[in-house]
Amino acid sequence: MDIQFVAQIDASADVVAFPVRKGEAGALGALLGAAAAQARFDGAAGTIAETAAIDGEQAKRLLLVGIGEGSEHDLERGGAALTAKLQTSGATQVHVDFASTGPSDADDVLAFAMGARLRGWRLDTYRTRLADKAKPTLKTVTIASPHSDLSARWAANEAIAEGVAFTQTLVAEPPNILYPESFVERCQHLADLGVELEVLDERQMKALGMGALLGVAQGSTRPPRLLAMRWNGGNAGDAPVVFIGKGVTFDTGGISLKPGPGMDMMKWDMGGAGAVAGAMKAIAGRKARANVVGVVGLVENMPDGNAMRPGDIVTTMSGQTVEVLNTDAEGRLVLCDAISWAQKVYDPKVIVDLATLTGAMVISLGHEYAGMFANDEALAADLIAAGEASNNKLWRFPLSPAYDKLIDSPIADMKNIGPREGGSITAAQFLKRFVNDGVAWAHLDIAGMAWADKDGPVYAKGATGYGVRLLDRYIAAKHEG
């Protein structure tokens, strides 16, 4: 969907939307004021009222779009609501009149545009009998405001939106289409943006001693991959920030087989890797002035005759050994080797990993926040601030040596799972054992956020794209001069 900026509404426009702040519907004039009153529209963020008017011989469709108190998130929600309303309506273009609905600044206009752009993502690739009335028709959102020369600033926002859409597509693809090798292929276009790509295959990972990651993958006919995406936008020689994503492209649970109902949703167990890939697309697309690396461990967790068994002991790249008590606690096994490799190759000062890691996190936080664990106070505060700014919210959980005893093994260095209680915390404690001294590290458990069963503020139900804007905002706020 194309976003355009102009100085004033075209007189020929037949679909026109008016952004309205909460409580200001009464200042719209007789026609629009009556439409607001009849619909009990008060300008709450994301609400819409609609009417029609005759202008000469032309019928015009007029929409009031609530932007709440006018905060960035309210404006995004208004833009998204407009797209949702018109996406399959038959309208091909809508003009948004910021010029005649009271004062607004450039940031207001850009936030509204961002919401409209984000909500336009769909995946219709596999629909062969989509009814005409269900097909998307909206192609252009033209925004009229005194700040019409926004193309340069919008380019950066659009790059972020494209990163979010890339993540949504990766997460939504079916597992027979998206698997480790094809995930790597989907990321090849990042090289056109200046991202350096490195891929490790099974043989190379075996030589490096990645017994944990390879243990997860050994039950599948799909070979594993480790993909590194490097963006060198900062000062030469500066240590990069490293983002690491769990990329289990399908998770049956392995020998510790998951229940059948709902297993189809385990296609999005690569949501962390998807978020990292999308963030790298966003960061490179807007030419961020920072050095950033994205590393994703890509496996499929399947239960064939060669699969890892409960009770097996694997040796990680770090040399530490893990007693595998549950093959469905596989994400931490993928991440631990990816963390070790990233530290050896890039010597980073900051690592942030993202993973759809534990169902316990969904029990704790539902679908409103992702959980965060961090060994560094400044990093934790910076990520929480980035989460609030991007509306990809985080809630911090504790780390403590008191939890370590829950994953100590009597015959190996550690177990890959603790008791039912504190499940998200023991998973984070497991990962912490692989982080080198002096490295600021945060683990984001996004199990409740990568996929949604209902529409959200700027996305339809399905893949949310969570994490892309969070990571991009963190880089912009803390690592660009």
NORSULTA-V248322 format. One line per field, one symbol per residue. psi: psi as a letter, one per 40 degrees, with the letter a starting at -180 (. if undefined). Layout:
BEGIN
psi: ???
END
This chain:
BEGIN
psi: hhhihidihhdehehhihhhiheedeeeidddddddddefheeiheihiiaiihgbehhhhhhhhhfbeeiddddddddddddddedfedhdihhhgedefiiiidddddddddddddeehihedehefhideeihdhdhhhhhiegdgeddddddddddddddddddddddiieedhidddddddededddeehhhhhhaddddddefgddddddeeeiehiiihhhhhhgeahhehhihhhhhhggdhheeadghiidheddeedeefdddddddddddddddefigihhhhhhhhihhigaeeihiheihihideeiihhhdheefddddddddddddddddefidhhhihigdhddddddebfdiiihhiehdddddddddddddefgiihhiiihddeddeehieeadiieiaidifddddddddddeehihehhiihhhfdeediheiiadfiiiahdehdddddddddddeeh.
END
